[in-house]
Amino acid sequence: MVTNSRHYAALSSALELVIKIEEGISLDIPSDLIAMDIRQCILHLSEVTGNISTDDLLGNIFGSFCIGK
């Protein structure tokens, strides 16, 4: 049971991507294209779990601070 609407949206998006990934695998879509969908799915799942990726952290640091000036 999901009670948070933001989590529900993230999980719904992740499910759509899982279905797309399964279809891509069955159609022999190149693995680099499938990997993009897998990464996006992981990002949606991390919205629920609260995991922060290195890219998110670096983006926040460089977006919030003036480094090297």
PyMOL Python script that loads the backbone (N, CA, C, O; Angstrom):
from pymol import cmd

cmd.read_pdbstr("""\
ATOM      1  N   MET A   1       0.843  -1.163   0.000  1.00  0.00           N
ATOM      2  CA  MET A   1       0.000   0.000   0.000  1.00  0.00           C
ATOM      3  C   MET A   1       0.900   1.241   0.000  1.00  0.00           C
ATOM      4  O   MET A   1       1.820   1.354   0.810  1.00  0.00           O
ATOM      5  N   VAL A   2       0.623   2.152  -0.904  1.00  0.00           N
ATOM      6  CA  VAL A   2       1.382   3.392  -1.013  1.00  0.00           C
ATOM      7  C   VAL A   2       0.453   4.533  -0.637  1.00  0.00           C
ATOM      8  O   VAL A   2      -0.589   4.727  -1.262  1.00  0.00           O
ATOM      9  N   THR A   3       0.835   5.286   0.389  1.00  0.00           N
ATOM     10  CA  THR A   3      -0.028   6.365   0.872  1.00  0.00           C
ATOM     11  C   THR A   3       0.432   7.741   0.416  1.00  0.00           C
ATOM     12  O   THR A   3      -0.319   8.709   0.536  1.00  0.00           O
ATOM     13  N   ASN A   4       1.636   7.848  -0.099  1.00  0.00           N
ATOM     14  CA  ASN A   4       2.182   9.126  -0.536  1.00  0.00           C
ATOM     15  C   ASN A   4       1.984   9.241  -2.050  1.00  0.00           C
ATOM     16  O   ASN A   4       2.398   8.353  -2.794  1.00  0.00           O
ATOM     17  N   SER A   5       1.358  10.322  -2.510  1.00  0.00           N
ATOM     18  CA  SER A   5       1.077  10.471  -3.941  1.00  0.00           C
ATOM     19  C   SER A   5       2.358  10.608  -4.768  1.00  0.00           C
ATOM     20  O   SER A   5       2.404  10.167  -5.916  1.00  0.00           O
ATOM     21  N   ARG A   6       3.387  11.211  -4.195  1.00  0.00           N
ATOM     22  CA  ARG A   6       4.662  11.353  -4.898  1.00  0.00           C
ATOM     23  C   ARG A   6       5.305   9.983  -5.099  1.00  0.00           C
ATOM     24  O   ARG A   6       5.857   9.699  -6.162  1.00  0.00           O
ATOM     25  N   HIS A   7       5.230   9.137  -4.073  1.00  0.00           N
ATOM     26  CA  HIS A   7       5.761   7.782  -4.182  1.00  0.00           C
ATOM     27  C   HIS A   7       4.962   6.966  -5.194  1.00  0.00           C
ATOM     28  O   HIS A   7       5.527   6.191  -5.965  1.00  0.00           O
ATOM     29  N   TYR A   8       3.656   7.147  -5.182  1.00  0.00           N
ATOM     30  CA  TYR A   8       2.799   6.423  -6.131  1.00  0.00           C
ATOM     31  C   TYR A   8       3.178   6.791  -7.568  1.00  0.00           C
ATOM     32  O   TYR A   8       3.284   5.919  -8.431  1.00  0.00           O
ATOM     33  N   ALA A   9       3.380   8.078  -7.815  1.00  0.00           N
ATOM     34  CA  ALA A   9       3.761   8.533  -9.155  1.00  0.00           C
ATOM     35  C   ALA A   9       5.116   7.961  -9.559  1.00  0.00           C
ATOM     36  O   ALA A   9       5.296   7.523 -10.695  1.00  0.00           O
ATOM     37  N   ALA A  10       6.065   7.964  -8.629  1.00  0.00           N
ATOM     38  CA  ALA A  10       7.403   7.431  -8.923  1.00  0.00           C
ATOM     39  C   ALA A  10       7.336   5.929  -9.207  1.00  0.00           C
ATOM     40  O   ALA A  10       7.979   5.446 -10.139  1.00  0.00           O
ATOM     41  N   LEU A  11       6.569   5.197  -8.418  1.00  0.00           N
ATOM     42  CA  LEU A  11       6.442   3.756  -8.623  1.00  0.00           C
ATOM     43  C   LEU A  11       5.703   3.441  -9.926  1.00  0.00           C
ATOM     44  O   LEU A  11       6.040   2.476 -10.612  1.00  0.00           O
ATOM     45  N   SER A  12       4.711   4.240 -10.263  1.00  0.00           N
ATOM     46  CA  SER A  12       3.996   4.047 -11.527  1.00  0.00           C
ATOM     47  C   SER A  12       4.927   4.267 -12.714  1.00  0.00           C
ATOM     48  O   SER A  12       4.903   3.511 -13.686  1.00  0.00           O
ATOM     49  N   SER A  13       5.741   5.302 -12.623  1.00  0.00           N
ATOM     50  CA  SER A  13       6.706   5.583 -13.689  1.00  0.00           C
ATOM     51  C   SER A  13       7.736   4.469 -13.801  1.00  0.00           C
ATOM     52  O   SER A  13       8.117   4.075 -14.904  1.00  0.00           O
ATOM     53  N   ALA A  14       8.184   3.962 -12.661  1.00  0.00           N
ATOM     54  CA  ALA A  14       9.148   2.863 -12.664  1.00  0.00           C
ATOM     55  C   ALA A  14       8.532   1.616 -13.299  1.00  0.00           C
ATOM     56  O   ALA A  14       9.198   0.919 -14.064  1.00  0.00           O
ATOM     57  N   LEU A  15       7.284   1.336 -12.991  1.00  0.00           N
ATOM     58  CA  LEU A  15       6.611   0.174 -13.570  1.00  0.00           C
ATOM     59  C   LEU A  15       6.493   0.313 -15.086  1.00  0.00           C
ATOM     60  O   LEU A  15       6.725  -0.651 -15.815  1.00  0.00           O
ATOM     61  N   GLU A  16       6.139   1.493 -15.562  1.00  0.00           N
ATOM     62  CA  GLU A  16       6.052   1.719 -17.004  1.00  0.00           C
ATOM     63  C   GLU A  16       7.401   1.455 -17.673  1.00  0.00           C
ATOM     64  O   GLU A  16       7.465   0.873 -18.756  1.00  0.00           O
ATOM     65  N   LEU A  17       8.464   1.885 -17.021  1.00  0.00           N
ATOM     66  CA  LEU A  17       9.793   1.658 -17.578  1.00  0.00           C
ATOM     67  C   LEU A  17      10.175   0.186 -17.549  1.00  0.00           C
ATOM     68  O   LEU A  17      10.816  -0.299 -18.482  1.00  0.00           O
ATOM     69  N   VAL A  18       9.801  -0.528 -16.509  1.00  0.00           N
ATOM     70  CA  VAL A  18      10.093  -1.968 -16.441  1.00  0.00           C
ATOM     71  C   VAL A  18       9.397  -2.687 -17.598  1.00  0.00           C
ATOM     72  O   VAL A  18       9.982  -3.569 -18.227  1.00  0.00           O
ATOM     73  N   ILE A  19       8.174  -2.314 -17.868  1.00  0.00           N
ATOM     74  CA  ILE A  19       7.447  -2.917 -18.995  1.00  0.00           C
ATOM     75  C   ILE A  19       8.154  -2.583 -20.308  1.00  0.00           C
ATOM     76  O   ILE A  19       8.314  -3.445 -21.172  1.00  0.00           O
ATOM     77  N   LYS A  20       8.578  -1.321 -20.451  1.00  0.00           N
ATOM     78  CA  LYS A  20       9.300  -0.897 -21.657  1.00  0.00           C
ATOM     79  C   LYS A  20      10.623  -1.647 -21.798  1.00  0.00           C
ATOM     80  O   LYS A  20      11.013  -2.027 -22.902  1.00  0.00           O
ATOM     81  N   ILE A  21      11.307  -1.857 -20.680  1.00  0.00           N
ATOM     82  CA  ILE A  21      12.574  -2.587 -20.687  1.00  0.00           C
ATOM     83  C   ILE A  21      12.348  -4.038 -21.115  1.00  0.00           C
ATOM     84  O   ILE A  21      13.093  -4.569 -21.939  1.00  0.00           O
ATOM     85  N   GLU A  22      11.317  -4.677 -20.553  1.00  0.00           N
ATOM     86  CA  GLU A  22      11.010  -6.059 -20.936  1.00  0.00           C
ATOM     87  C   GLU A  22      10.706  -6.161 -22.429  1.00  0.00           C
ATOM     88  O   GLU A  22      11.146  -7.098 -23.095  1.00  0.00           O
ATOM     89  N   GLU A  23       9.946  -5.186 -22.954  1.00  0.00           N
ATOM     90  CA  GLU A  23       9.624  -5.192 -24.385  1.00  0.00           C
ATOM     91  C   GLU A  23      10.889  -4.994 -25.213  1.00  0.00           C
ATOM     92  O   GLU A  23      11.075  -5.650 -26.238  1.00  0.00           O
ATOM     93  N   GLY A  24      11.756  -4.087 -24.766  1.00  0.00           N
ATOM     94  CA  GLY A  24      13.008  -3.840 -25.473  1.00  0.00           C
ATOM     95  C   GLY A  24      13.893  -5.067 -25.528  1.00  0.00           C
ATOM     96  O   GLY A  24      14.516  -5.348 -26.551  1.00  0.00           O
ATOM     97  N   ILE A  25      13.946  -5.796 -24.424  1.00  0.00           N
ATOM     98  CA  ILE A  25      14.751  -7.024 -24.390  1.00  0.00           C
ATOM     99  C   ILE A  25      14.176  -8.062 -25.354  1.00  0.00           C
ATOM    100  O   ILE A  25      14.921  -8.718 -26.082  1.00  0.00           O
ATOM    101  N   SER A  26      12.862  -8.206 -25.357  1.00  0.00           N
ATOM    102  CA  SER A  26      12.245  -9.206 -26.240  1.00  0.00           C
ATOM    103  C   SER A  26      12.381  -8.830 -27.713  1.00  0.00           C
ATOM    104  O   SER A  26      12.357  -9.710 -28.574  1.00  0.00           O
ATOM    105  N   LEU A  27      12.525  -7.531 -28.019  1.00  0.00           N
ATOM    106  CA  LEU A  27      12.683  -7.079 -29.405  1.00  0.00           C
ATOM    107  C   LEU A  27      14.147  -6.919 -29.808  1.00  0.00           C
ATOM    108  O   LEU A  27      14.447  -6.424 -30.895  1.00  0.00           O
ATOM    109  N   ASP A  28      15.052  -7.338 -28.930  1.00  0.00           N
ATOM    110  CA  ASP A  28      16.500  -7.234 -29.176  1.00  0.00           C
ATOM    111  C   ASP A  28      16.951  -5.801 -29.454  1.00  0.00           C
ATOM    112  O   ASP A  28      17.777  -5.563 -30.336  1.00  0.00           O
ATOM    113  N   ILE A  29      16.407  -4.852 -28.699  1.00  0.00           N
ATOM    114  CA  ILE A  29      16.845  -3.454 -28.768  1.00  0.00           C
ATOM    115  C   ILE A  29      18.280  -3.397 -28.237  1.00  0.00           C
ATOM    116  O   ILE A  29      18.610  -4.118 -27.295  1.00  0.00           O
ATOM    117  N   PRO A  30      19.136  -2.557 -28.820  1.00  0.00           N
ATOM    118  CA  PRO A  30      20.521  -2.470 -28.333  1.00  0.00           C
ATOM    119  C   PRO A  30      20.583  -2.183 -26.832  1.00  0.00           C
ATOM    120  O   PRO A  30      19.791  -1.410 -26.292  1.00  0.00           O
ATOM    121  N   SER A  31      21.536  -2.822 -26.187  1.00  0.00           N
ATOM    122  CA  SER A  31      21.627  -2.752 -24.724  1.00  0.00           C
ATOM    123  C   SER A  31      21.890  -1.338 -24.215  1.00  0.00           C
ATOM    124  O   SER A  31      21.473  -1.003 -23.106  1.00  0.00           O
ATOM    125  N   ASP A  32      22.577  -0.495 -25.002  1.00  0.00           N
ATOM    126  CA  ASP A  32      22.824   0.862 -24.527  1.00  0.00           C
ATOM    127  C   ASP A  32      21.535   1.663 -24.440  1.00  0.00           C
ATOM    128  O   ASP A  32      21.407   2.536 -23.582  1.00  0.00           O
ATOM    129  N   LEU A  33      20.579   1.379 -25.315  1.00  0.00           N
ATOM    130  CA  LEU A  33      19.289   2.058 -25.240  1.00  0.00           C
ATOM    131  C   LEU A  33      18.467   1.552 -24.058  1.00  0.00           C
ATOM    132  O   LEU A  33      17.784   2.327 -23.389  1.00  0.00           O
ATOM    133  N   ILE A  34      18.540   0.251 -23.809  1.00  0.00           N
ATOM    134  CA  ILE A  34      17.838  -0.322 -22.660  1.00  0.00           C
ATOM    135  C   ILE A  34      18.449   0.202 -21.365  1.00  0.00           C
ATOM    136  O   ILE A  34      17.736   0.445 -20.392  1.00  0.00           O
ATOM    137  N   ALA A  35      19.765   0.374 -21.353  1.00  0.00           N
ATOM    138  CA  ALA A  35      20.445   0.878 -20.149  1.00  0.00           C
ATOM    139  C   ALA A  35      19.942   2.261 -19.761  1.00  0.00           C
ATOM    140  O   ALA A  35      19.855   2.581 -18.575  1.00  0.00           O
ATOM    141  N   MET A  36      19.613   3.079 -20.749  1.00  0.00           N
ATOM    142  CA  MET A  36      19.079   4.414 -20.440  1.00  0.00           C
ATOM    143  C   MET A  36      17.763   4.297 -19.677  1.00  0.00           C
ATOM    144  O   MET A  36      17.532   5.030 -18.715  1.00  0.00           O
ATOM    145  N   ASP A  37      16.904   3.379 -20.105  1.00  0.00           N
ATOM    146  CA  ASP A  37      15.633   3.165 -19.411  1.00  0.00           C
ATOM    147  C   ASP A  37      15.847   2.587 -18.020  1.00  0.00           C
ATOM    148  O   ASP A  37      15.124   2.926 -17.083  1.00  0.00           O
ATOM    149  N   ILE A  38      16.836   1.720 -17.886  1.00  0.00           N
ATOM    150  CA  ILE A  38      17.138   1.139 -16.569  1.00  0.00           C
ATOM    151  C   ILE A  38      17.594   2.238 -15.613  1.00  0.00           C
ATOM    152  O   ILE A  38      17.164   2.278 -14.460  1.00  0.00           O
ATOM    153  N   ARG A  39      18.463   3.128 -16.089  1.00  0.00           N
ATOM    154  CA  ARG A  39      18.923   4.239 -15.238  1.00  0.00           C
ATOM    155  C   ARG A  39      17.753   5.112 -14.800  1.00  0.00           C
ATOM    156  O   ARG A  39      17.662   5.504 -13.637  1.00  0.00           O
ATOM    157  N   GLN A  40      16.859   5.412 -15.741  1.00  0.00           N
ATOM    158  CA  GLN A  40      15.698   6.241 -15.420  1.00  0.00           C
ATOM    159  C   GLN A  40      14.804   5.532 -14.391  1.00  0.00           C
ATOM    160  O   GLN A  40      14.271   6.169 -13.482  1.00  0.00           O
ATOM    161  N   CYS A  41      14.648   4.234 -14.540  1.00  0.00           N
ATOM    162  CA  CYS A  41      13.855   3.458 -13.589  1.00  0.00           C
ATOM    163  C   CYS A  41      14.476   3.518 -12.198  1.00  0.00           C
ATOM    164  O   CYS A  41      13.772   3.683 -11.202  1.00  0.00           O
ATOM    165  N   ILE A  42      15.784   3.385 -12.140  1.00  0.00           N
ATOM    166  CA  ILE A  42      16.484   3.462 -10.854  1.00  0.00           C
ATOM    167  C   ILE A  42      16.279   4.831 -10.208  1.00  0.00           C
ATOM    168  O   ILE A  42      16.111   4.928  -8.993  1.00  0.00           O
ATOM    169  N   LEU A  43      16.293   5.883 -11.018  1.00  0.00           N
ATOM    170  CA  LEU A  43      16.058   7.227 -10.470  1.00  0.00           C
ATOM    171  C   LEU A  43      14.668   7.345  -9.861  1.00  0.00           C
ATOM    172  O   LEU A  43      14.499   7.940  -8.797  1.00  0.00           O
ATOM    173  N   HIS A  44      13.669   6.774 -10.540  1.00  0.00           N
ATOM    174  CA  HIS A  44      12.310   6.812  -9.995  1.00  0.00           C
ATOM    175  C   HIS A  44      12.233   6.040  -8.681  1.00  0.00           C
ATOM    176  O   HIS A  44      11.596   6.486  -7.726  1.00  0.00           O
ATOM    177  N   LEU A  45      12.885   4.879  -8.640  1.00  0.00           N
ATOM    178  CA  LEU A  45      12.870   4.092  -7.411  1.00  0.00           C
ATOM    179  C   LEU A  45      13.618   4.790  -6.281  1.00  0.00           C
ATOM    180  O   LEU A  45      13.244   4.662  -5.115  1.00  0.00           O
ATOM    181  N   SER A  46      14.668   5.525  -6.618  1.00  0.00           N
ATOM    182  CA  SER A  46      15.421   6.229  -5.578  1.00  0.00           C
ATOM    183  C   SER A  46      14.617   7.377  -4.985  1.00  0.00           C
ATOM    184  O   SER A  46      14.900   7.814  -3.869  1.00  0.00           O
ATOM    185  N   GLU A  47      13.619   7.872  -5.710  1.00  0.00           N
ATOM    186  CA  GLU A  47      12.727   8.883  -5.142  1.00  0.00           C
ATOM    187  C   GLU A  47      11.944   8.305  -3.964  1.00  0.00           C
ATOM    188  O   GLU A  47      11.591   9.018  -3.025  1.00  0.00           O
ATOM    189  N   VAL A  48      11.686   7.021  -4.030  1.00  0.00           N
ATOM    190  CA  VAL A  48      10.928   6.364  -2.964  1.00  0.00           C
ATOM    191  C   VAL A  48      11.853   5.940  -1.827  1.00  0.00           C
ATOM    192  O   VAL A  48      11.523   6.103  -0.652  1.00  0.00           O
ATOM    193  N   THR A  49      13.015   5.395  -2.186  1.00  0.00           N
ATOM    194  CA  THR A  49      13.918   4.875  -1.163  1.00  0.00           C
ATOM    195  C   THR A  49      14.759   5.956  -0.501  1.00  0.00           C
ATOM    196  O   THR A  49      15.279   5.765   0.598  1.00  0.00           O
ATOM    197  N   GLY A  50      14.890   7.096  -1.180  1.00  0.00           N
ATOM    198  CA  GLY A  50      15.672   8.186  -0.610  1.00  0.00           C
ATOM    199  C   GLY A  50      17.142   8.116  -0.922  1.00  0.00           C
ATOM    200  O   GLY A  50      17.924   8.903  -0.387  1.00  0.00           O
ATOM    201  N   ASN A  51      17.543   7.188  -1.780  1.00  0.00           N
ATOM    202  CA  ASN A  51      18.948   7.104  -2.172  1.00  0.00           C
ATOM    203  C   ASN A  51      19.322   8.305  -3.032  1.00  0.00           C
ATOM    204  O   ASN A  51      18.525   8.775  -3.844  1.00  0.00           O
ATOM    205  N   ILE A  52      20.519   8.784  -2.847  1.00  0.00           N
ATOM    206  CA  ILE A  52      21.009   9.908  -3.626  1.00  0.00           C
ATOM    207  C   ILE A  52      22.214   9.434  -4.425  1.00  0.00           C
ATOM    208  O   ILE A  52      23.151   8.863  -3.866  1.00  0.00           O
ATOM    209  N   SER A  53      22.189   9.669  -5.729  1.00  0.00           N
ATOM    210  CA  SER A  53      23.309   9.237  -6.569  1.00  0.00           C
ATOM    211  C   SER A  53      24.427  10.271  -6.542  1.00  0.00           C
ATOM    212  O   SER A  53      24.230  11.408  -6.115  1.00  0.00           O
ATOM    213  N   THR A  54      25.575   9.867  -6.993  1.00  0.00           N
ATOM    214  CA  THR A  54      26.724  10.770  -7.070  1.00  0.00           C
ATOM    215  C   THR A  54      26.417  11.942  -7.992  1.00  0.00           C
ATOM    216  O   THR A  54      26.797  13.076  -7.700  1.00  0.00           O
ATOM    217  N   ASP A  55      25.733  11.679  -9.102  1.00  0.00           N
ATOM    218  CA  ASP A  55      25.377  12.749 -10.028  1.00  0.00           C
ATOM    219  C   ASP A  55      24.475  13.780  -9.366  1.00  0.00           C
ATOM    220  O   ASP A  55      24.639  14.981  -9.581  1.00  0.00           O
ATOM    221  N   ASP A  56      23.514  13.313  -8.556  1.00  0.00           N
ATOM    222  CA  ASP A  56      22.640  14.237  -7.839  1.00  0.00           C
ATOM    223  C   ASP A  56      23.433  15.097  -6.873  1.00  0.00           C
ATOM    224  O   ASP A  56      23.222  16.306  -6.783  1.00  0.00           O
ATOM    225  N   LEU A  57      24.338  14.469  -6.159  1.00  0.00           N
ATOM    226  CA  LEU A  57      25.137  15.186  -5.175  1.00  0.00           C
ATOM    227  C   LEU A  57      26.016  16.234  -5.849  1.00  0.00           C
ATOM    228  O   LEU A  57      26.061  17.384  -5.412  1.00  0.00           O
ATOM    229  N   LEU A  58      26.716  15.839  -6.915  1.00  0.00           N
ATOM    230  CA  LEU A  58      27.579  16.789  -7.617  1.00  0.00           C
ATOM    231  C   LEU A  58      26.766  17.906  -8.263  1.00  0.00           C
ATOM    232  O   LEU A  58      27.188  19.062  -8.255  1.00  0.00           O
ATOM    233  N   GLY A  59      25.617  17.574  -8.816  1.00  0.00           N
ATOM    234  CA  GLY A  59      24.758  18.595  -9.405  1.00  0.00           C
ATOM    235  C   GLY A  59      24.310  19.611  -8.376  1.00  0.00           C
ATOM    236  O   GLY A  59      24.240  20.807  -8.658  1.00  0.00           O
ATOM    237  N   ASN A  60      24.007  19.129  -7.180  1.00  0.00           N
ATOM    238  CA  ASN A  60      23.596  20.024  -6.104  1.00  0.00           C
ATOM    239  C   ASN A  60      24.752  20.902  -5.652  1.00  0.00           C
ATOM    240  O   ASN A  60      24.567  22.096  -5.416  1.00  0.00           O
ATOM    241  N   ILE A  61      25.931  20.331  -5.530  1.00  0.00           N
ATOM    242  CA  ILE A  61      27.095  21.095  -5.090  1.00  0.00           C
ATOM    243  C   ILE A  61      27.426  22.185  -6.102  1.00  0.00           C
ATOM    244  O   ILE A  61      27.568  23.352  -5.739  1.00  0.00           O
ATOM    245  N   PHE A  62      27.548  21.803  -7.370  1.00  0.00           N
ATOM    246  CA  PHE A  62      27.936  22.777  -8.389  1.00  0.00           C
ATOM    247  C   PHE A  62      26.813  23.759  -8.688  1.00  0.00           C
ATOM    248  O   PHE A  62      27.078  24.882  -9.117  1.00  0.00           O
ATOM    249  N   GLY A  63      25.570  23.361  -8.472  1.00  0.00           N
ATOM    250  CA  GLY A  63      24.457  24.272  -8.693  1.00  0.00           C
ATOM    251  C   GLY A  63      24.256  25.268  -7.569  1.00  0.00           C
ATOM    252  O   GLY A  63      23.676  26.334  -7.776  1.00  0.00           O
ATOM    253  N   SER A  64      24.731  24.927  -6.380  1.00  0.00           N
ATOM    254  CA  SER A  64      24.477  25.764  -5.214  1.00  0.00           C
ATOM    255  C   SER A  64      25.667  26.634  -4.801  1.00  0.00           C
ATOM    256  O   SER A  64      25.493  27.632  -4.102  1.00  0.00           O
ATOM    257  N   PHE A  65      26.848  26.265  -5.222  1.00  0.00           N
ATOM    258  CA  PHE A  65      28.027  26.977  -4.782  1.00  0.00           C
ATOM    259  C   PHE A  65      28.838  27.488  -5.972  1.00  0.00           C
ATOM    260  O   PHE A  65      28.834  26.888  -7.047  1.00  0.00           O
ATOM    261  N   CYS A  66      29.504  28.560  -5.768  1.00  0.00           N
ATOM    262  CA  CYS A  66      30.387  29.133  -6.791  1.00  0.00           C
ATOM    263  C   CYS A  66      31.776  28.582  -6.534  1.00  0.00           C
ATOM    264  O   CYS A  66      32.481  29.046  -5.638  1.00  0.00           O
ATOM    265  N   ILE A  67      32.170  27.586  -7.326  1.00  0.00           N
ATOM    266  CA  ILE A  67      33.463  26.935  -7.121  1.00  0.00           C
ATOM    267  C   ILE A  67      34.436  27.401  -8.198  1.00  0.00           C
ATOM    268  O   ILE A  67      34.094  27.421  -9.380  1.00  0.00           O
ATOM    269  N   GLY A  68      35.648  27.775  -7.792  1.00  0.00           N
ATOM    270  CA  GLY A  68      36.688  28.116  -8.737  1.00  0.00           C
ATOM    271  C   GLY A  68      36.670  29.535  -9.238  1.00  0.00           C
ATOM    272  O   GLY A  68      37.400  29.866 -10.172  1.00  0.00           O
ATOM    273  N   LYS A  69      35.871  30.369  -8.654  1.00  0.00           N
ATOM    274  CA  LYS A  69      35.842  31.771  -9.077  1.00  0.00           C
ATOM    275  C   LYS A  69      36.531  32.640  -8.059  1.00  0.00           C
ATOM    276  O   LYS A  69      36.609  33.856  -8.238  1.00  0.00           O
TER     277      LYS A  69
END
""", "prot")
cmd.dss("prot")
cmd.show_as("cartoon", "prot")
cmd.util.cbc("prot")
cmd.orient("prot")
